[in-house]
Amino acid sequence: MSVITANRPNAPNNAQIAVAAAMPVIYAAASLNETLPWPINITAVPGAGTPAGTLLVEYQTTSSGAWMAWPSGAVSVTTTYLLTGPVYALRFTADTQDGVVELAQ
Protein backbone atom coordinates (compact mmCIF):
# COMPACT_ATOMS: atom_id res chain seq x y z
CA MET A 1 0.00 0.00 0.00
CA SER A 2 1.28 3.47 -0.78
CA VAL A 3 0.23 6.71 0.88
CA ILE A 4 0.21 10.06 -0.91
CA THR A 5 -0.09 13.11 1.33
CA ALA A 6 -2.01 16.06 -0.05
CA ASN A 7 -0.01 19.28 -0.16
CA ARG A 8 -2.08 21.96 1.53
CA PRO A 9 -3.64 24.39 0.84
CA ASN A 10 -3.89 23.80 -2.92
CA ALA A 11 -4.23 20.02 -3.08
CA PRO A 12 -5.41 18.21 -5.05
CA ASN A 13 -6.06 20.80 -7.77
CA ASN A 14 -5.53 18.26 -10.56
CA ALA A 15 -3.95 14.92 -9.83
CA GLN A 16 -3.67 11.68 -11.74
CA ILE A 17 -2.91 8.69 -9.50
CA ALA A 18 -1.81 5.33 -10.86
CA VAL A 19 -3.28 2.38 -8.96
CA ALA A 20 -1.49 -0.95 -9.42
CA ALA A 21 -3.59 -4.10 -9.14
CA ALA A 22 -3.85 -5.38 -5.55
CA MET A 23 -1.79 -2.42 -4.23
CA PRO A 24 -4.19 0.08 -2.59
CA VAL A 25 -3.24 3.76 -2.72
CA ILE A 26 -4.31 6.19 0.01
CA TYR A 27 -4.57 9.93 -0.71
CA ALA A 28 -4.68 11.61 2.70
CA ALA A 29 -4.79 15.08 4.22
CA ALA A 30 -1.44 16.56 5.26
CA SER A 31 -2.10 16.18 8.99
CA LEU A 32 -4.45 14.25 11.29
CA ASN A 33 -6.62 17.28 12.09
CA GLU A 34 -7.15 18.39 8.47
CA THR A 35 -9.38 17.26 5.63
CA LEU A 36 -8.85 17.11 1.90
CA PRO A 37 -10.02 20.22 0.04
CA TRP A 38 -13.54 19.93 -1.31
CA PRO A 39 -15.62 19.82 -3.39
CA ILE A 40 -13.51 17.38 -5.38
CA ASN A 41 -14.31 15.60 -8.61
CA ILE A 42 -13.19 11.94 -8.55
CA THR A 43 -12.97 9.92 -11.76
CA ALA A 44 -12.13 6.21 -11.48
CA VAL A 45 -10.73 4.64 -14.65
CA PRO A 46 -10.44 0.87 -14.21
CA GLY A 47 -7.92 -1.06 -16.26
CA ALA A 48 -8.89 -2.93 -19.40
CA GLY A 49 -7.95 -6.48 -20.15
CA THR A 50 -9.17 -10.02 -19.69
CA PRO A 51 -10.66 -10.22 -17.20
CA ALA A 52 -11.71 -6.57 -17.11
CA GLY A 53 -10.52 -4.74 -14.03
CA THR A 54 -12.56 -3.02 -11.37
CA LEU A 55 -11.60 -0.05 -9.25
CA LEU A 56 -12.98 0.67 -5.78
CA VAL A 57 -12.95 4.15 -4.27
CA GLU A 58 -13.43 4.52 -0.52
CA TYR A 59 -13.30 7.48 1.84
CA GLN A 60 -12.51 8.00 5.50
CA THR A 61 -14.03 10.95 7.37
CA THR A 62 -11.44 10.94 10.19
CA SER A 63 -7.95 9.50 10.47
CA SER A 64 -9.14 6.64 12.68
CA GLY A 65 -12.57 6.19 11.08
CA ALA A 66 -13.92 3.29 9.06
CA TRP A 67 -13.45 3.14 5.29
CA MET A 68 -16.72 3.60 3.38
CA ALA A 69 -17.24 2.80 -0.30
CA TRP A 70 -18.32 5.63 -2.57
CA PRO A 71 -21.89 5.37 -3.91
CA SER A 72 -20.90 3.47 -7.08
CA GLY A 73 -19.01 0.68 -5.26
CA ALA A 74 -16.38 -1.15 -7.33
CA VAL A 75 -16.69 0.06 -10.92
CA SER A 76 -15.72 -1.67 -14.17
CA VAL A 77 -16.24 1.37 -16.42
CA THR A 78 -15.03 4.96 -16.09
CA THR A 79 -17.13 6.58 -13.36
CA THR A 80 -17.17 10.12 -11.96
CA TYR A 81 -18.47 11.32 -8.61
CA LEU A 82 -18.48 14.79 -7.05
CA LEU A 83 -17.50 14.66 -3.38
CA THR A 84 -19.28 17.59 -1.76
CA GLY A 85 -18.18 17.29 1.86
CA PRO A 86 -14.98 17.00 3.89
CA VAL A 87 -13.08 13.72 4.21
CA TYR A 88 -9.71 12.88 5.74
CA ALA A 89 -8.56 10.41 3.08
CA LEU A 90 -9.45 8.53 -0.09
CA ARG A 91 -8.39 4.94 -0.79
CA PHE A 92 -8.23 3.44 -4.28
CA THR A 93 -8.01 -0.32 -4.91
CA ALA A 94 -7.72 -1.98 -8.33
CA ASP A 95 -8.36 -5.72 -8.48
CA THR A 96 -6.93 -7.59 -11.51
CA GLN A 97 -5.85 -4.73 -13.81
CA ASP A 98 -4.00 -1.49 -13.05
CA GLY A 99 -6.24 1.59 -13.01
CA VAL A 100 -6.06 5.37 -12.73
CA VAL A 101 -7.87 7.86 -10.53
CA GLU A 102 -8.17 11.49 -11.59
CA LEU A 103 -8.88 14.19 -8.99
CA ALA A 104 -9.90 17.72 -9.91
CA GLN A 105 -11.24 20.80 -8.18
N, C-alpha and C positions, 0 to 999 in steps of 0.2 A: 504494500500500500504506500502511495506517496501522498504527501501533504503539501499543498501550495497555499502560502499565506498571502492574503489580499494586502496590497499596499494602500494604506489609507492616505489621504481621504478620497483619492480619485479611482480606486478600484471598484469594479472591474473594468469600467469604461468599455473596452472591447477586448475579449480574450478568447482564444481558441485553445482548448485543452484536449490533448490526445489521451485516450483511455485504452490501455492495452487490455486484452482479454484476461479475465480473472485477476486483474491487478487494480483494485479500487483506487480512485483518486479523490482526495478530500480538498475542497477549496474553502478555506476558513478565514474568519476575521483575524485581524492582526493581533488582537489580544483577547483574553477571556471575557472582558466586560464590554466588548464591542459587538456590533453586528455588521454583516455585509451591507453595502449601500443598496438601496432599493428605491423605486421599483427596478427590477432586473429582468431582462428577456433571456430565457434559457431555451436553446435549441439543441436537442439531442439528435445526433446523426449516427445511427447504428451501422456497424460494418456490414458489407455485402459478402456473400460467399455461400458455400454449401456446407453445413446448414447456414441459413441467414442468421446474422447476429441480432441480439437484443441489447438494449441499453437501459439501465435503471437509474433514475435520478431520485435522490432522497435529500431531505433537509433536516436540520437539527436547530431547534429554536434557542437552546442554550448549550454551553460547552459540555455539560454533563447530561443533557437530555437525550431522549430516545430518538432514533432515526425514523423518519416517516416518509413513505413514498409519495412522490408528487401525484397529482390526480390521474395521470395517464398510466401509472404503473410502469412495467418494463415494456418498452416500445420496440417494434421491429421496422418501423418506417420513421423518417424524419418527422419530429414532433416539436412544436414550440409552445411554451407556456410563459405567461407573464406573472412573475412573483411580485405581489403587491404589498407585502409586509416584511418586517425585519426577521432575519434568521441569522444564526451564528455561523453555520457552515452548510455546504452542499457536498454530497458524496455521489460519485458517478461510478457505475459498475457495468462493464461490458462482459457478456458471457463467452461466446465462442469465437467472435470476430472483434478485432479492434474497432473502436468507434471514436467519435469526436463530439465534444460539447462546445457550443459557442455561447458566450455570455455578452450581452450588450446592454447599455443604459441609454 
